[in-house]
Amino acid sequence: MRIFSGWGCFMVIIITFTIAGFEAGKENPAIWAVMAAIIVLMVLALFLIRKREQQSYLAKMEQMAADLETMAVAGFPSDDVVFVTEKDEEIVIRVSGVGLKEYRSKGSNYGGGYGGLSFRVTKGVRANVGGMKGSSTRKPEESTLIDVGQVTFTNKRIVFTGDNVVAEFELDKIVNMETSPNGIQLEVSVSNRPKTAVLEAANYPEPTPGMAADLALTWQKGGKKAAQDQARVLAERIRAMIAEERAGK
């Protein structure tokens, strides 16, 4: 996984700046040397900024790997947050700053026109008989942010708690679950909810929703020891990604 894929808009700025400098340099060639120096400084500054961002990101990923390794050895940490568990239910992990989204349509589009007849009554005057015809088409559903809050993953449920919304997803009723490649987005479809929900967060160094769901489902199916083993697997994958990034692959 590459952290930075390109310079995009910055390159457009450099190209525009270069063209402008070339035109100005036609009248004063000394400007070309100044422009070249400025461009070199701009590229160097961007490189240093990106390098610093990359180092910060990798440091957070290393902390995430370390936390998962601790879970693999010592078990899953507890906190002071009040959460009422059911019988035989255990809290696996909690993730903060999570956005809850649902797929919703943002209205409809109307298309049509006049569907009647028009005929001449007298000079300059026409009469219309009939009415309008047309159809309303519902816009495609889009992922819409509903609330932001905290998600508790247990061996039985995924519970979102926000300022305005509380949503519960029972693991036994999940019919489909998908994650983005890095686990930042988690799509959950359960049999007792009409719409697919999306949990999205990237609060590094906290594990992502996708990783947390992986641990919760593993615990549900194989028990606590299996979840600890999976935490170790996730830590190994993260460290492999870090090594790949540092090697510049």
N, C-alpha and C positions, 0 to 999 in steps of 0.2 A: 504493500500500500504506500503510494507516494503521498507525502504531506502537501507538497506544493507542486502543482502541475504546470505552471507557466506564469509569465509576467503580464500577459493579457493587455489590459488598459495602459499599463506603464509603457509597453512597447509602442503603443499607438501614440502616446505623448512624445516619446523620443523621436519617432518618425516625423511627426508633425513639427517638432522643434528643429529637427535636422533640415527639413525642407525649407522652413522659414529662414534658418541660418544660411542655407545655400543661396537663397535669393538675395539675402542681404550681403553675402560675401561677394557677389558679382560686382558690387560697387566698392567694397572694401575687403580685400582678401584677408586682412588681418583678423577679421571677424571669424573666419573658419577655424583658426587656431583656438580662439576663445570658446567657440561652440564645441569643439572637440574635447576641450578640457572639462567643460560643464557636463557634457554627456557622460564622460568617464566617471566624474564624481557622482552623478545621479545613479549610474549603474552600481557603483561601489556601495553607495548608501543603501540602495534597495537590497543588495546582496547581504549586507551586514544586518539589516532589519529582519530579513527572512531567516537568516542564520540564527539570530537571537530567538525568534519565534519558534523555530524548529527545536532549539535546545530546551526552551521552556516546555514545549509540548512533550518531548521525549522524557523530560524529568518527571512530568505528571504521569506519563505512562509507566515509568519505572516504579513510581509510588503505587499505582494501581496493581502492578504485578506483585509488588511486595505485600500489599494488603491481601491479595488472593492467596499468596503463599502462606500467609499467617492463618487464613481461614482453613487452608488445607491441613495445617498442622494442629492448630489450637481450637478449631471450630469457628462458628459464626458468632460475631460480637452482638451483645445486647446493648440497649440504650435506655434512656429515661422517658421516651415517648410512650404515652398511654395508648395501648392498643389491646382491645378485648379479643382474645383468641377463643376459638371453638375447642371442643374436646379433641385431644390428640393433635392439635395444631401447633406448629412451631414457626417462629419468625426466622426466615432465612437471611434476608438482607433488606435494607431500606435505601431508597434512592430519592434525593431531594431535587427541587427545581425542575420537575418534569411537566411538560406540556401535554394536556389531554386534548386530542383532536378527534373529530368525527367527520365522516364524509357526508356533506350536506349540499343540496342544490341551492344556488343563489338566484332564485326567481325563474322567470320564464321569458321566452321571446315570442312576440306575436307577429305573424306575417299574414298578409291578405290584401284585399282591395274591395272595390265596389262590385257587387254581383248582380245588379239589376239592369233594367233597360232604360235608355235615354232617348226621348223623341222630341221633335220640334213642335212647340205650341203656336208660336207666332214669331215674327222676326226678332231675333236677339233673345228669345226666351225658350228654354228647354225644360222639360219635365222628366223627373227620374222616378222610376217605379222599381221597387225591389229593395235591396238592402246590402249591407256589408257582408262579405264572406272572408273567412280566413281561419287560421288555426294557431293554437298556442303550443309552443314547444318548450318543455322544461329544460333548463340549462343542465349540463353534465354536473354531477356531484364533484365537489372539491374538498380536500382536507381542510377543515376549519377549526381554528383554535377555540376550545371551549373554556378552559381554565388552566391554571398552573398550580401545582402543589407537590405533594410528596406521595411516593408509591411504596407500599409495604408488600414485599413478596414473601409468602409463607409456603409451606408444603401443601396447602389446600387452596389458597386464593391469591389473587393479585388485587390489592385495594388501593385505589387512587383517592386521596383526600386533598381537596383544594379549598379555596375561600368560598366558592359558591356551589361546587359540585362534589359529590361523593359517588364513586363508581366502583363496583365490585365485579370481578371476573373469577368464577370458580374454575379451578383447573380441570375438574371432572367434566365441565360443560364446554370446554374449548373444542371447537370444530376446525379451526385453522389458526395458525400462528406463523408470522413471517417477520424476519428482521432484515434491516439493511446490512451490508457487508461488515460494517464496524459496530453494529448493534445499537447505534444511536436511536434509530427508529424501530419500534416494535408494534406490529399490527396484530390485534387480537380480535377474533370472532368467536362468540360464544352462543350456544343454542337459545339462551333466554334473553338475548338482546338483539333488537332488529338491525342494528348498524355495527359495522366494524369500527373499532376504536383504535386510535394511534397514540402510543406513548412515546414522547420524544425528549431526549435530554443529552447533554454533553458536558456534564459537570465534572470534568477530570479533576482530581484522580479517582472520583467515585466510579464504580463499575457502571456500564451503560445499562439501559432497560433490557436490551437483548441478552446481555450476560447474566443479569439478575434473574430473568425468566428461565434461562438455561439451568441455573443452579436450583431454582424452585421446582422445575419439572423433574430434574434429576433426583431431587430429594423425594418428591412424591412417588416416583416409580421405583427407586432403589434404596431409599433411606439416607440418613445423614452421612454415612461413610461414603456413599456413592457421590453425594454432592461435594464433599471435601475433595474427593479424587478429581471431580470435574473442575473444581476451583484451581487445582494444580495444573490441569491441562490448559485452562484459560491463561494462567500465568505464563506457562511455557510458550504459548502462541504469541502473547504480547511481547515477551522478551525476544522471540525470534524476529518479530516485526521491528523492534527497536534496533536489533543487530543489523538487519537489512538496511534500515534507514541510515544508520551510522556508516555502513559500508558504501553508501551512495548508490545502491542498486536500483 
